[in-house]
Structure formats: C-alpha cells, structure tokens
Amino acid sequence: MICLIHQANYLLDRQIAALERAFIEGGGYSEQLAAARLAEREKSRSGGAGQIPSCPQCGRPMVARTARQGRNEGRPFWGCSGYPECKGIVEN
Ligand SMILES: [Zn+2]
C-alpha cells in the first residue's frame, strides 16, 4: 500500500515537473512573439508615411483615399484596392 502511494507521488512529481517545463517554454515562446511584434512595429515606424498597409481582410495593398461623405468627410484613410469587392479599410 505504501509502495503504491510512493509510486503515485513519483508520478505526480514527474507530471508537475513536465507542466513547469511546458510553462517555461510557453512563456519563452510568447516572449519571442512579443519581441517579433516589437520589431515589426519598429519596422513600420521607420518606414514612415510612405508605407502602404495591406488590407486586414484580404491582404491586398491599400490605396490612400479621402472620405467623401459621412461623419468622417474629408478625412484620409486607407481603402482596399479590391474595393468594392472588398470593403476593408484602415483608419489613418
Ligand atoms: Zn481587401
């Protein structure tokens, strides 16, 4: 009986160790993701205003447009080059 408990403890310990390892690896992974995100942001910032965004909906390059009507009238924004097929926009 005692032997069985020891075995269960051993298995639990191993399981917890594996979980901790997975957690640390997972943390490292999301840290890498955050670093990649930061690098990407830095890149687009250094690209400046000449950078053309791609459509969040279909990935096509976007075209600089100016709102002609509605409450945003006169305001520039990025419209999808696939318009009117795709109505993806990016606020400027
Ligand atoms: Zn689009």
PDB file of the backbone (N, CA, C, O) and the ligand in Angstrom, with CONECT records:
HET     ZN  A 101       1
ATOM      1  N   MET A   1       0.842  -1.218   0.000  1.00  0.00           N
ATOM      2  CA  MET A   1       0.000   0.000   0.000  1.00  0.00           C
ATOM      3  C   MET A   1       0.875   1.266   0.000  1.00  0.00           C
ATOM      4  O   MET A   1       0.662   2.183  -0.793  1.00  0.00           O
ATOM      5  N   ILE A   2       1.855   1.295   0.899  1.00  0.00           N
ATOM      6  CA  ILE A   2       2.766   2.436   0.975  1.00  0.00           C
ATOM      7  C   ILE A   2       3.524   2.563  -0.342  1.00  0.00           C
ATOM      8  O   ILE A   2       3.777   3.654  -0.853  1.00  0.00           O
ATOM      9  N   CYS A   3       3.863   1.416  -0.849  1.00  0.00           N
ATOM     10  CA  CYS A   3       4.599   1.398  -2.120  1.00  0.00           C
ATOM     11  C   CYS A   3       3.777   2.080  -3.206  1.00  0.00           C
ATOM     12  O   CYS A   3       4.313   2.814  -4.036  1.00  0.00           O
ATOM     13  N   LEU A   4       2.499   1.833  -3.192  1.00  0.00           N
ATOM     14  CA  LEU A   4       1.594   2.405  -4.206  1.00  0.00           C
ATOM     15  C   LEU A   4       1.553   3.928  -4.082  1.00  0.00           C
ATOM     16  O   LEU A   4       1.580   4.650  -5.079  1.00  0.00           O
ATOM     17  N   ILE A   5       1.488   4.397  -2.833  1.00  0.00           N
ATOM     18  CA  ILE A   5       1.445   5.846  -2.599  1.00  0.00           C
ATOM     19  C   ILE A   5       2.730   6.494  -3.093  1.00  0.00           C
ATOM     20  O   ILE A   5       2.711   7.558  -3.711  1.00  0.00           O
ATOM     21  N   HIS A   6       3.835   5.837  -2.811  1.00  0.00           N
ATOM     22  CA  HIS A   6       5.120   6.361  -3.274  1.00  0.00           C
ATOM     23  C   HIS A   6       5.124   6.497  -4.784  1.00  0.00           C
ATOM     24  O   HIS A   6       5.604   7.482  -5.346  1.00  0.00           O
ATOM     25  N   GLN A   7       4.574   5.476  -5.418  1.00  0.00           N
ATOM     26  CA  GLN A   7       4.553   5.477  -6.875  1.00  0.00           C
ATOM     27  C   GLN A   7       3.691   6.631  -7.398  1.00  0.00           C
ATOM     28  O   GLN A   7       4.052   7.313  -8.357  1.00  0.00           O
ATOM     29  N   ALA A   8       2.544   6.830  -6.743  1.00  0.00           N
ATOM     30  CA  ALA A   8       1.644   7.908  -7.151  1.00  0.00           C
ATOM     31  C   ALA A   8       2.324   9.256  -6.972  1.00  0.00           C
ATOM     32  O   ALA A   8       2.211  10.139  -7.821  1.00  0.00           O
ATOM     33  N   ASN A   9       3.037   9.405  -5.849  1.00  0.00           N
ATOM     34  CA  ASN A   9       3.766  10.648  -5.599  1.00  0.00           C
ATOM     35  C   ASN A   9       4.815  10.891  -6.682  1.00  0.00           C
ATOM     36  O   ASN A   9       4.982  12.004  -7.182  1.00  0.00           O
ATOM     37  N   TYR A  10       5.495   9.835  -7.016  1.00  0.00           N
ATOM     38  CA  TYR A  10       6.554   9.939  -8.017  1.00  0.00           C
ATOM     39  C   TYR A  10       5.958  10.398  -9.354  1.00  0.00           C
ATOM     40  O   TYR A  10       6.496  11.280 -10.024  1.00  0.00           O
ATOM     41  N   LEU A  11       4.839   9.778  -9.716  1.00  0.00           N
ATOM     42  CA  LEU A  11       4.189  10.129 -10.985  1.00  0.00           C
ATOM     43  C   LEU A  11       3.721  11.581 -10.962  1.00  0.00           C
ATOM     44  O   LEU A  11       3.866  12.306 -11.946  1.00  0.00           O
ATOM     45  N   LEU A  12       3.155  11.997  -9.820  1.00  0.00           N
ATOM     46  CA  LEU A  12       2.685  13.377  -9.691  1.00  0.00           C
ATOM     47  C   LEU A  12       3.836  14.362  -9.839  1.00  0.00           C
ATOM     48  O   LEU A  12       3.733  15.372 -10.534  1.00  0.00           O
ATOM     49  N   ASP A  13       4.948  14.034  -9.156  1.00  0.00           N
ATOM     50  CA  ASP A  13       6.119  14.904  -9.241  1.00  0.00           C
ATOM     51  C   ASP A  13       6.563  15.059 -10.686  1.00  0.00           C
ATOM     52  O   ASP A  13       6.865  16.157 -11.152  1.00  0.00           O
ATOM     53  N   ARG A  14       6.595  13.942 -11.373  1.00  0.00           N
ATOM     54  CA  ARG A  14       7.031  13.995 -12.774  1.00  0.00           C
ATOM     55  C   ARG A  14       6.088  14.846 -13.603  1.00  0.00           C
ATOM     56  O   ARG A  14       6.507  15.616 -14.467  1.00  0.00           O
ATOM     57  N   GLN A  15       4.803  14.687 -13.316  1.00  0.00           N
ATOM     58  CA  GLN A  15       3.800  15.425 -14.078  1.00  0.00           C
ATOM     59  C   GLN A  15       3.951  16.932 -13.836  1.00  0.00           C
ATOM     60  O   GLN A  15       3.886  17.734 -14.768  1.00  0.00           O
ATOM     61  N   ILE A  16       4.153  17.299 -12.559  1.00  0.00           N
ATOM     62  CA  ILE A  16       4.297  18.720 -12.224  1.00  0.00           C
ATOM     63  C   ILE A  16       5.549  19.292 -12.870  1.00  0.00           C
ATOM     64  O   ILE A  16       5.532  20.411 -13.382  1.00  0.00           O
ATOM     65  N   ALA A  17       6.640  18.522 -12.847  1.00  0.00           N
ATOM     66  CA  ALA A  17       7.883  18.972 -13.465  1.00  0.00           C
ATOM     67  C   ALA A  17       7.665  19.213 -14.959  1.00  0.00           C
ATOM     68  O   ALA A  17       8.149  20.196 -15.521  1.00  0.00           O
ATOM     69  N   ALA A  18       6.931  18.304 -15.585  1.00  0.00           N
ATOM     70  CA  ALA A  18       6.667  18.442 -17.025  1.00  0.00           C
ATOM     71  C   ALA A  18       5.821  19.688 -17.287  1.00  0.00           C
ATOM     72  O   ALA A  18       6.052  20.418 -18.251  1.00  0.00           O
ATOM     73  N   LEU A  19       4.839  19.918 -16.414  1.00  0.00           N
ATOM     74  CA  LEU A  19       3.982  21.096 -16.558  1.00  0.00           C
ATOM     75  C   LEU A  19       4.793  22.378 -16.426  1.00  0.00           C
ATOM     76  O   LEU A  19       4.618  23.328 -17.189  1.00  0.00           O
ATOM     77  N   GLU A  20       5.703  22.381 -15.418  1.00  0.00           N
ATOM     78  CA  GLU A  20       6.528  23.571 -15.219  1.00  0.00           C
ATOM     79  C   GLU A  20       7.391  23.831 -16.441  1.00  0.00           C
ATOM     80  O   GLU A  20       7.546  24.972 -16.876  1.00  0.00           O
ATOM     81  N   ARG A  21       7.945  22.770 -16.985  1.00  0.00           N
ATOM     82  CA  ARG A  21       8.793  22.916 -18.157  1.00  0.00           C
ATOM     83  C   ARG A  21       7.973  23.500 -19.318  1.00  0.00           C
ATOM     84  O   ARG A  21       8.416  24.409 -20.020  1.00  0.00           O
ATOM     85  N   ALA A  22       6.761  22.947 -19.498  1.00  0.00           N
ATOM     86  CA  ALA A  22       5.897  23.419 -20.580  1.00  0.00           C
ATOM     87  C   ALA A  22       5.561  24.894 -20.378  1.00  0.00           C
ATOM     88  O   ALA A  22       5.491  25.668 -21.332  1.00  0.00           O
ATOM     89  N   PHE A  23       5.356  25.263 -19.114  1.00  0.00           N
ATOM     90  CA  PHE A  23       5.011  26.647 -18.806  1.00  0.00           C
ATOM     91  C   PHE A  23       6.159  27.584 -19.169  1.00  0.00           C
ATOM     92  O   PHE A  23       5.963  28.638 -19.774  1.00  0.00           O
ATOM     93  N   ILE A  24       7.383  27.159 -18.774  1.00  0.00           N
ATOM     94  CA  ILE A  24       8.547  27.999 -19.057  1.00  0.00           C
ATOM     95  C   ILE A  24       8.751  28.117 -20.568  1.00  0.00           C
ATOM     96  O   ILE A  24       9.040  29.193 -21.091  1.00  0.00           O
ATOM     97  N   GLU A  25       8.592  26.973 -21.258  1.00  0.00           N
ATOM     98  CA  GLU A  25       8.750  27.005 -22.711  1.00  0.00           C
ATOM     99  C   GLU A  25       7.677  27.893 -23.346  1.00  0.00           C
ATOM    100  O   GLU A  25       7.948  28.655 -24.274  1.00  0.00           O
ATOM    101  N   GLY A  26       6.454  27.777 -22.824  1.00  0.00           N
ATOM    102  CA  GLY A  26       5.359  28.603 -23.346  1.00  0.00           C
ATOM    103  C   GLY A  26       5.638  30.077 -23.134  1.00  0.00           C
ATOM    104  O   GLY A  26       5.391  30.901 -24.014  1.00  0.00           O
ATOM    105  N   GLY A  27       6.166  30.409 -21.935  1.00  0.00           N
ATOM    106  CA  GLY A  27       6.490  31.795 -21.623  1.00  0.00           C
ATOM    107  C   GLY A  27       7.563  32.310 -22.565  1.00  0.00           C
ATOM    108  O   GLY A  27       7.490  33.430 -23.071  1.00  0.00           O
ATOM    109  N   GLY A  28       8.580  31.452 -22.792  1.00  0.00           N
ATOM    110  CA  GLY A  28       9.637  31.849 -23.713  1.00  0.00           C
ATOM    111  C   GLY A  28       9.081  32.099 -25.094  1.00  0.00           C
ATOM    112  O   GLY A  28       9.506  33.012 -25.802  1.00  0.00           O
ATOM    113  N   TYR A  29       8.117  31.267 -25.467  1.00  0.00           N
ATOM    114  CA  TYR A  29       7.544  31.404 -26.800  1.00  0.00           C
ATOM    115  C   TYR A  29       6.803  32.728 -26.946  1.00  0.00           C
ATOM    116  O   TYR A  29       6.978  33.430 -27.942  1.00  0.00           O
ATOM    117  N   SER A  30       5.969  33.076 -25.954  1.00  0.00           N
ATOM    118  CA  SER A  30       5.213  34.323 -26.088  1.00  0.00           C
ATOM    119  C   SER A  30       6.139  35.527 -25.970  1.00  0.00           C
ATOM    120  O   SER A  30       5.852  36.590 -26.521  1.00  0.00           O
ATOM    121  N   GLU A  31       7.267  35.362 -25.243  1.00  0.00           N
ATOM    122  CA  GLU A  31       8.231  36.454 -25.191  1.00  0.00           C
ATOM    123  C   GLU A  31       8.840  36.677 -26.565  1.00  0.00           C
ATOM    124  O   GLU A  31       9.066  37.810 -26.991  1.00  0.00           O
ATOM    125  N   GLN A  32       9.100  35.568 -27.246  1.00  0.00           N
ATOM    126  CA  GLN A  32       9.621  35.681 -28.614  1.00  0.00           C
ATOM    127  C   GLN A  32       8.602  36.390 -29.497  1.00  0.00           C
ATOM    128  O   GLN A  32       8.951  37.234 -30.323  1.00  0.00           O
ATOM    129  N   LEU A  33       7.344  36.030 -29.307  1.00  0.00           N
ATOM    130  CA  LEU A  33       6.274  36.650 -30.088  1.00  0.00           C
ATOM    131  C   LEU A  33       6.238  38.146 -29.853  1.00  0.00           C
ATOM    132  O   LEU A  33       6.116  38.932 -30.792  1.00  0.00           O
ATOM    133  N   ALA A  34       6.345  38.538 -28.576  1.00  0.00           N
ATOM    134  CA  ALA A  34       6.306  39.958 -28.232  1.00  0.00           C
ATOM    135  C   ALA A  34       7.490  40.671 -28.871  1.00  0.00           C
ATOM    136  O   ALA A  34       7.355  41.793 -29.360  1.00  0.00           O
ATOM    137  N   ALA A  35       8.643  40.023 -28.868  1.00  0.00           N
ATOM    138  CA  ALA A  35       9.835  40.625 -29.462  1.00  0.00           C
ATOM    139  C   ALA A  35       9.626  40.798 -30.965  1.00  0.00           C
ATOM    140  O   ALA A  35       9.985  41.826 -31.538  1.00  0.00           O
ATOM    141  N   ALA A  36       9.043  39.781 -31.592  1.00  0.00           N
ATOM    142  CA  ALA A  36       8.796  39.853 -33.026  1.00  0.00           C
ATOM    143  C   ALA A  36       7.812  40.979 -33.331  1.00  0.00           C
ATOM    144  O   ALA A  36       7.958  41.699 -34.318  1.00  0.00           O
ATOM    145  N   ARG A  37       6.802  41.118 -32.462  1.00  0.00           N
ATOM    146  CA  ARG A  37       5.797  42.162 -32.650  1.00  0.00           C
ATOM    147  C   ARG A  37       6.457  43.547 -32.534  1.00  0.00           C
ATOM    148  O   ARG A  37       6.182  44.452 -33.322  1.00  0.00           O
ATOM    149  N   LEU A  38       7.331  43.682 -31.531  1.00  0.00           N
ATOM    150  CA  LEU A  38       8.016  44.949 -31.337  1.00  0.00           C
ATOM    151  C   LEU A  38       8.877  45.284 -32.549  1.00  0.00           C
ATOM    152  O   LEU A  38       8.893  46.425 -33.010  1.00  0.00           O
ATOM    153  N   ALA A  39       9.590  44.292 -33.062  1.00  0.00           N
ATOM    154  CA  ALA A  39      10.463  44.508 -34.213  1.00  0.00           C
ATOM    155  C   ALA A  39       9.624  44.945 -35.411  1.00  0.00           C
ATOM    156  O   ALA A  39      10.008  45.830 -36.176  1.00  0.00           O
ATOM    157  N   GLU A  40       8.466  44.297 -35.549  1.00  0.00           N
ATOM    158  CA  GLU A  40       7.582  44.626 -36.667  1.00  0.00           C
ATOM    159  C   GLU A  40       7.082  46.067 -36.554  1.00  0.00           C
ATOM    160  O   GLU A  40       7.024  46.795 -37.545  1.00  0.00           O
ATOM    161  N   ARG A  41       6.721  46.468 -35.323  1.00  0.00           N
ATOM    162  CA  ARG A  41       6.225  47.816 -35.092  1.00  0.00           C
ATOM    163  C   ARG A  41       7.330  48.832 -35.400  1.00  0.00           C
ATOM    164  O   ARG A  41       7.095  49.868 -36.022  1.00  0.00           O
ATOM    165  N   GLU A  42       8.543  48.497 -34.944  1.00  0.00           N
ATOM    166  CA  GLU A  42       9.689  49.373 -35.166  1.00  0.00           C
ATOM    167  C   GLU A  42       9.901  49.547 -36.667  1.00  0.00           C
ATOM    168  O   GLU A  42      10.178  50.650 -37.138  1.00  0.00           O
ATOM    169  N   LYS A  43       9.770  48.464 -37.404  1.00  0.00           N
ATOM    170  CA  LYS A  43       9.999  48.478 -38.847  1.00  0.00           C
ATOM    171  C   LYS A  43       8.981  49.401 -39.528  1.00  0.00           C
ATOM    172  O   LYS A  43       9.344  50.225 -40.368  1.00  0.00           O
ATOM    173  N   SER A  44       7.722  49.255 -39.160  1.00  0.00           N
ATOM    174  CA  SER A  44       6.693  50.055 -39.824  1.00  0.00           C
ATOM    175  C   SER A  44       6.821  51.523 -39.429  1.00  0.00           C
ATOM    176  O   SER A  44       6.436  52.409 -40.192  1.00  0.00           O
ATOM    177  N   ARG A  45       7.367  51.785 -38.226  1.00  0.00           N
ATOM    178  CA  ARG A  45       7.538  53.168 -37.806  1.00  0.00           C
ATOM    179  C   ARG A  45       8.660  53.811 -38.623  1.00  0.00           C
ATOM    180  O   ARG A  45       8.535  54.952 -39.068  1.00  0.00           O
ATOM    181  N   SER A  46       9.759  53.071 -38.817  1.00  0.00           N
ATOM    182  CA  SER A  46      10.888  53.618 -39.567  1.00  0.00           C
ATOM    183  C   SER A  46      10.515  53.746 -41.044  1.00  0.00           C
ATOM    184  O   SER A  46      11.104  54.540 -41.776  1.00  0.00           O
ATOM    185  N   GLY A  47       9.519  52.946 -41.476  1.00  0.00           N
ATOM    186  CA  GLY A  47       9.060  53.035 -42.865  1.00  0.00           C
ATOM    187  C   GLY A  47       8.380  54.373 -43.114  1.00  0.00           C
ATOM    188  O   GLY A  47       8.341  54.855 -44.246  1.00  0.00           O
ATOM    189  N   GLY A  48       7.850  54.966 -42.067  1.00  0.00           N
ATOM    190  CA  GLY A  48       7.241  56.279 -42.170  1.00  0.00           C
ATOM    191  C   GLY A  48       5.913  56.264 -42.897  1.00  0.00           C
ATOM    192  O   GLY A  48       5.253  55.231 -43.011  1.00  0.00           O
ATOM    193  N   ALA A  49       5.531  57.458 -43.396  1.00  0.00           N
ATOM    194  CA  ALA A  49       4.218  57.618 -44.004  1.00  0.00           C
ATOM    195  C   ALA A  49       4.157  56.972 -45.391  1.00  0.00           C
ATOM    196  O   ALA A  49       3.071  56.719 -45.914  1.00  0.00           O
ATOM    197  N   GLY A  50       5.331  56.707 -45.986  1.00  0.00           N
ATOM    198  CA  GLY A  50       5.342  56.115 -47.319  1.00  0.00           C
ATOM    199  C   GLY A  50       4.925  54.655 -47.326  1.00  0.00           C
ATOM    200  O   GLY A  50       4.723  54.056 -48.382  1.00  0.00           O
ATOM    201  N   GLN A  51       4.802  54.098 -46.143  1.00  0.00           N
ATOM    202  CA  GLN A  51       4.452  52.686 -46.028  1.00  0.00           C
ATOM    203  C   GLN A  51       2.999  52.441 -46.431  1.00  0.00           C
ATOM    204  O   GLN A  51       2.091  53.115 -45.945  1.00  0.00           O
ATOM    205  N   ILE A  52       2.790  51.486 -47.310  1.00  0.00           N
ATOM    206  CA  ILE A  52       1.425  51.162 -47.723  1.00  0.00           C
ATOM    207  C   ILE A  52       0.963  49.931 -46.949  1.00  0.00           C
ATOM    208  O   ILE A  52       1.562  48.862 -47.064  1.00  0.00           O
ATOM    209  N   PRO A  53      -0.094  50.079 -46.168  1.00  0.00           N
ATOM    210  CA  PRO A  53      -0.586  48.926 -45.409  1.00  0.00           C
ATOM    211  C   PRO A  53      -1.283  47.931 -46.327  1.00  0.00           C
ATOM    212  O   PRO A  53      -1.737  48.285 -47.415  1.00  0.00           O
ATOM    213  N   SER A  54      -1.361  46.695 -45.880  1.00  0.00           N
ATOM    214  CA  SER A  54      -2.127  45.728 -46.656  1.00  0.00           C
ATOM    215  C   SER A  54      -3.471  45.501 -45.974  1.00  0.00           C
ATOM    216  O   SER A  54      -3.609  45.642 -44.759  1.00  0.00           O
ATOM    217  N   CYS A  55      -4.442  45.150 -46.784  1.00  0.00           N
ATOM    218  CA  CYS A  55      -5.817  45.028 -46.300  1.00  0.00           C
ATOM    219  C   CYS A  55      -5.927  43.993 -45.181  1.00  0.00           C
ATOM    220  O   CYS A  55      -5.453  42.868 -45.335  1.00  0.00           O
ATOM    221  N   PRO A  56      -6.549  44.363 -44.054  1.00  0.00           N
ATOM    222  CA  PRO A  56      -6.718  43.419 -42.955  1.00  0.00           C
ATOM    223  C   PRO A  56      -7.676  42.287 -43.319  1.00  0.00           C
ATOM    224  O   PRO A  56      -7.704  41.253 -42.652  1.00  0.00           O
ATOM    225  N   GLN A  57      -8.458  42.486 -44.379  1.00  0.00           N
ATOM    226  CA  GLN A  57      -9.438  41.460 -44.740  1.00  0.00           C
ATOM    227  C   GLN A  57      -8.957  40.520 -45.826  1.00  0.00           C
ATOM    228  O   GLN A  57      -9.209  39.317 -45.757  1.00  0.00           O
ATOM    229  N   CYS A  58      -8.247  41.062 -46.860  1.00  0.00           N
ATOM    230  CA  CYS A  58      -7.840  40.188 -47.959  1.00  0.00           C
ATOM    231  C   CYS A  58      -6.350  40.252 -48.240  1.00  0.00           C
ATOM    232  O   CYS A  58      -5.846  39.452 -49.029  1.00  0.00           O
ATOM    233  N   GLY A  59      -5.617  41.192 -47.610  1.00  0.00           N
ATOM    234  CA  GLY A  59      -4.173  41.227 -47.754  1.00  0.00           C
ATOM    235  C   GLY A  59      -3.684  41.998 -48.968  1.00  0.00           C
ATOM    236  O   GLY A  59      -2.474  42.117 -49.164  1.00  0.00           O
ATOM    237  N   ARG A  60      -4.583  42.526 -49.787  1.00  0.00           N
ATOM    238  CA  ARG A  60      -4.152  43.308 -50.943  1.00  0.00           C
ATOM    239  C   ARG A  60      -3.596  44.651 -50.481  1.00  0.00           C
ATOM    240  O   ARG A  60      -3.965  45.136 -49.412  1.00  0.00           O
ATOM    241  N   PRO A  61      -2.710  45.260 -51.279  1.00  0.00           N
ATOM    242  CA  PRO A  61      -2.214  46.578 -50.894  1.00  0.00           C
ATOM    243  C   PRO A  61      -3.359  47.574 -50.849  1.00  0.00           C
ATOM    244  O   PRO A  61      -4.342  47.430 -51.576  1.00  0.00           O
ATOM    245  N   MET A  62      -3.235  48.586 -49.995  1.00  0.00           N
ATOM    246  CA  MET A  62      -4.330  49.535 -49.849  1.00  0.00           C
ATOM    247  C   MET A  62      -4.035  50.834 -50.581  1.00  0.00           C
ATOM    248  O   MET A  62      -2.887  51.137 -50.905  1.00  0.00           O
ATOM    249  N   VAL A  63      -5.072  51.580 -50.830  1.00  0.00           N
ATOM    250  CA  VAL A  63      -4.974  52.822 -51.581  1.00  0.00           C
ATOM    251  C   VAL A  63      -5.394  53.970 -50.673  1.00  0.00           C
ATOM    252  O   VAL A  63      -6.387  53.876 -49.951  1.00  0.00           O
ATOM    253  N   ALA A  64      -4.615  55.070 -50.721  1.00  0.00           N
ATOM    254  CA  ALA A  64      -4.963  56.236 -49.919  1.00  0.00           C
ATOM    255  C   ALA A  64      -6.219  56.872 -50.492  1.00  0.00           C
ATOM    256  O   ALA A  64      -6.270  57.193 -51.679  1.00  0.00           O
ATOM    257  N   ARG A  65      -7.219  57.053 -49.661  1.00  0.00           N
ATOM    258  CA  ARG A  65      -8.482  57.651 -50.101  1.00  0.00           C
ATOM    259  C   ARG A  65      -8.893  58.734 -49.123  1.00  0.00           C
ATOM    260  O   ARG A  65      -8.332  58.862 -48.036  1.00  0.00           O
ATOM    261  N   THR A  66      -9.872  59.502 -49.527  1.00  0.00           N
ATOM    262  CA  THR A  66     -10.423  60.516 -48.639  1.00  0.00           C
ATOM    263  C   THR A  66     -11.924  60.281 -48.542  1.00  0.00           C
ATOM    264  O   THR A  66     -12.607  60.116 -49.553  1.00  0.00           O
ATOM    265  N   ALA A  67     -12.413  60.268 -47.339  1.00  0.00           N
ATOM    266  CA  ALA A  67     -13.845  60.059 -47.149  1.00  0.00           C
ATOM    267  C   ALA A  67     -14.626  61.185 -47.809  1.00  0.00           C
ATOM    268  O   ALA A  67     -14.335  62.358 -47.575  1.00  0.00           O
ATOM    269  N   ARG A  68     -15.612  60.844 -48.628  1.00  0.00           N
ATOM    270  CA  ARG A  68     -16.371  61.869 -49.359  1.00  0.00           C
ATOM    271  C   ARG A  68     -17.715  62.161 -48.702  1.00  0.00           C
ATOM    272  O   ARG A  68     -18.374  63.150 -49.021  1.00  0.00           O
ATOM    273  N   GLN A  69     -18.096  61.315 -47.810  1.00  0.00           N
ATOM    274  CA  GLN A  69     -19.380  61.551 -47.159  1.00  0.00           C
ATOM    275  C   GLN A  69     -19.374  60.942 -45.764  1.00  0.00           C
ATOM    276  O   GLN A  69     -18.441  60.229 -45.394  1.00  0.00           O
ATOM    277  N   GLY A  70     -20.388  61.218 -45.014  1.00  0.00           N
ATOM    278  CA  GLY A  70     -20.488  60.686 -43.663  1.00  0.00           C
ATOM    279  C   GLY A  70     -19.768  61.568 -42.665  1.00  0.00           C
ATOM    280  O   GLY A  70     -19.266  62.641 -43.001  1.00  0.00           O
ATOM    281  N   ARG A  71     -19.730  61.091 -41.424  1.00  0.00           N
ATOM    282  CA  ARG A  71     -19.165  61.934 -40.377  1.00  0.00           C
ATOM    283  C   ARG A  71     -17.653  62.075 -40.495  1.00  0.00           C
ATOM    284  O   ARG A  71     -17.063  62.951 -39.863  1.00  0.00           O
ATOM    285  N   ASN A  72     -17.014  61.213 -41.304  1.00  0.00           N
ATOM    286  CA  ASN A  72     -15.565  61.311 -41.482  1.00  0.00           C
ATOM    287  C   ASN A  72     -15.194  62.088 -42.730  1.00  0.00           C
ATOM    288  O   ASN A  72     -14.046  62.034 -43.172  1.00  0.00           O
ATOM    289  N   GLU A  73     -16.141  62.808 -43.305  1.00  0.00           N
ATOM    290  CA  GLU A  73     -15.923  63.511 -44.561  1.00  0.00           C
ATOM    291  C   GLU A  73     -14.646  64.336 -44.547  1.00  0.00           C
ATOM    292  O   GLU A  73     -14.389  65.099 -43.615  1.00  0.00           O
ATOM    293  N   GLY A  74     -13.836  64.165 -45.616  1.00  0.00           N
ATOM    294  CA  GLY A  74     -12.605  64.934 -45.734  1.00  0.00           C
ATOM    295  C   GLY A  74     -11.418  64.286 -45.037  1.00  0.00           C
ATOM    296  O   GLY A  74     -10.285  64.749 -45.170  1.00  0.00           O
ATOM    297  N   ARG A  75     -11.675  63.231 -44.304  1.00  0.00           N
ATOM    298  CA  ARG A  75     -10.572  62.590 -43.589  1.00  0.00           C
ATOM    299  C   ARG A  75      -9.938  61.510 -44.449  1.00  0.00           C
ATOM    300  O   ARG A  75     -10.638  60.709 -45.069  1.00  0.00           O
ATOM    301  N   PRO A  76      -8.592  61.490 -44.485  1.00  0.00           N
ATOM    302  CA  PRO A  76      -7.911  60.464 -45.273  1.00  0.00           C
ATOM    303  C   PRO A  76      -7.970  59.102 -44.591  1.00  0.00           C
ATOM    304  O   PRO A  76      -7.955  59.017 -43.363  1.00  0.00           O
ATOM    305  N   PHE A  77      -8.035  58.053 -45.378  1.00  0.00           N
ATOM    306  CA  PHE A  77      -7.984  56.698 -44.815  1.00  0.00           C
ATOM    307  C   PHE A  77      -7.459  55.765 -45.894  1.00  0.00           C
ATOM    308  O   PHE A  77      -7.360  56.145 -47.061  1.00  0.00           O
ATOM    309  N   TRP A  78      -7.131  54.566 -45.509  1.00  0.00           N
ATOM    310  CA  TRP A  78      -6.690  53.563 -46.468  1.00  0.00           C
ATOM    311  C   TRP A  78      -7.867  52.683 -46.850  1.00  0.00           C
ATOM    312  O   TRP A  78      -8.535  52.105 -45.992  1.00  0.00           O
ATOM    313  N   GLY A  79      -8.109  52.590 -48.152  1.00  0.00           N
ATOM    314  CA  GLY A  79      -9.171  51.714 -48.625  1.00  0.00           C
ATOM    315  C   GLY A  79      -8.562  50.560 -49.398  1.00  0.00           C
ATOM    316  O   GLY A  79      -7.509  50.713 -50.016  1.00  0.00           O
ATOM    317  N   CYS A  80      -9.205  49.418 -49.369  1.00  0.00           N
ATOM    318  CA  CYS A  80      -8.696  48.245 -50.073  1.00  0.00           C
ATOM    319  C   CYS A  80      -8.694  48.492 -51.582  1.00  0.00           C
ATOM    320  O   CYS A  80      -9.649  49.048 -52.123  1.00  0.00           O
ATOM    321  N   SER A  81      -7.612  48.074 -52.264  1.00  0.00           N
ATOM    322  CA  SER A  81      -7.555  48.221 -53.720  1.00  0.00           C
ATOM    323  C   SER A  81      -8.530  47.258 -54.382  1.00  0.00           C
ATOM    324  O   SER A  81      -8.785  47.361 -55.582  1.00  0.00           O
ATOM    325  N   GLY A  82      -9.079  46.323 -53.609  1.00  0.00           N
ATOM    326  CA  GLY A  82     -10.052  45.386 -54.157  1.00  0.00           C
ATOM    327  C   GLY A  82     -11.481  45.899 -54.032  1.00  0.00           C
ATOM    328  O   GLY A  82     -12.431  45.180 -54.339  1.00  0.00           O
ATOM    329  N   TYR A  83     -11.636  47.168 -53.570  1.00  0.00           N
ATOM    330  CA  TYR A  83     -12.965  47.754 -53.452  1.00  0.00           C
ATOM    331  C   TYR A  83     -13.627  47.838 -54.824  1.00  0.00           C
ATOM    332  O   TYR A  83     -12.909  48.147 -55.775  1.00  0.00           O
ATOM    333  N   PRO A  84     -14.908  47.598 -55.022  1.00  0.00           N
ATOM    334  CA  PRO A  84     -15.914  47.338 -53.979  1.00  0.00           C
ATOM    335  C   PRO A  84     -16.066  45.865 -53.616  1.00  0.00           C
ATOM    336  O   PRO A  84     -16.882  45.502 -52.769  1.00  0.00           O
ATOM    337  N   GLU A  85     -15.281  45.036 -54.258  1.00  0.00           N
ATOM    338  CA  GLU A  85     -15.321  43.596 -53.948  1.00  0.00           C
ATOM    339  C   GLU A  85     -14.998  43.379 -52.473  1.00  0.00           C
ATOM    340  O   GLU A  85     -15.635  42.575 -51.793  1.00  0.00           O
ATOM    341  N   CYS A  86     -13.992  44.116 -51.993  1.00  0.00           N
ATOM    342  CA  CYS A  86     -13.616  44.039 -50.587  1.00  0.00           C
ATOM    343  C   CYS A  86     -13.713  45.432 -49.988  1.00  0.00           C
ATOM    344  O   CYS A  86     -13.213  46.397 -50.565  1.00  0.00           O
ATOM    345  N   LYS A  87     -14.348  45.537 -48.845  1.00  0.00           N
ATOM    346  CA  LYS A  87     -14.567  46.852 -48.242  1.00  0.00           C
ATOM    347  C   LYS A  87     -13.666  47.099 -47.045  1.00  0.00           C
ATOM    348  O   LYS A  87     -13.981  47.894 -46.159  1.00  0.00           O
ATOM    349  N   GLY A  88     -12.522  46.392 -47.038  1.00  0.00           N
ATOM    350  CA  GLY A  88     -11.592  46.579 -45.933  1.00  0.00           C
ATOM    351  C   GLY A  88     -11.029  47.977 -45.894  1.00  0.00           C
ATOM    352  O   GLY A  88     -10.638  48.513 -46.931  1.00  0.00           O
ATOM    353  N   ILE A  89     -10.978  48.580 -44.721  1.00  0.00           N
ATOM    354  CA  ILE A  89     -10.367  49.908 -44.564  1.00  0.00           C
ATOM    355  C   ILE A  89      -9.442  49.910 -43.358  1.00  0.00           C
ATOM    356  O   ILE A  89      -9.599  49.124 -42.424  1.00  0.00           O
ATOM    357  N   VAL A  90      -8.462  50.830 -43.406  1.00  0.00           N
ATOM    358  CA  VAL A  90      -7.580  51.053 -42.270  1.00  0.00           C
ATOM    359  C   VAL A  90      -7.635  52.528 -41.942  1.00  0.00           C
ATOM    360  O   VAL A  90      -7.393  53.377 -42.800  1.00  0.00           O
ATOM    361  N   GLU A  91      -7.952  52.828 -40.700  1.00  0.00           N
ATOM    362  CA  GLU A  91      -8.017  54.239 -40.303  1.00  0.00           C
ATOM    363  C   GLU A  91      -6.629  54.846 -40.350  1.00  0.00           C
ATOM    364  O   GLU A  91      -5.654  54.183 -39.996  1.00  0.00           O
ATOM    365  N   ASN A  92      -6.523  56.078 -40.776  1.00  0.00           N
ATOM    366  CA  ASN A  92      -5.225  56.736 -40.877  1.00  0.00           C
ATOM    367  C   ASN A  92      -4.856  57.401 -39.564  1.00  0.00           C
ATOM    368  O   ASN A  92      -3.791  58.009 -39.457  1.00  0.00           O
TER     369      ASN A  92
HETATM  370 ZN    ZN A 101      -9.367  43.892 -49.046  1.00  0.00          ZN2+
END
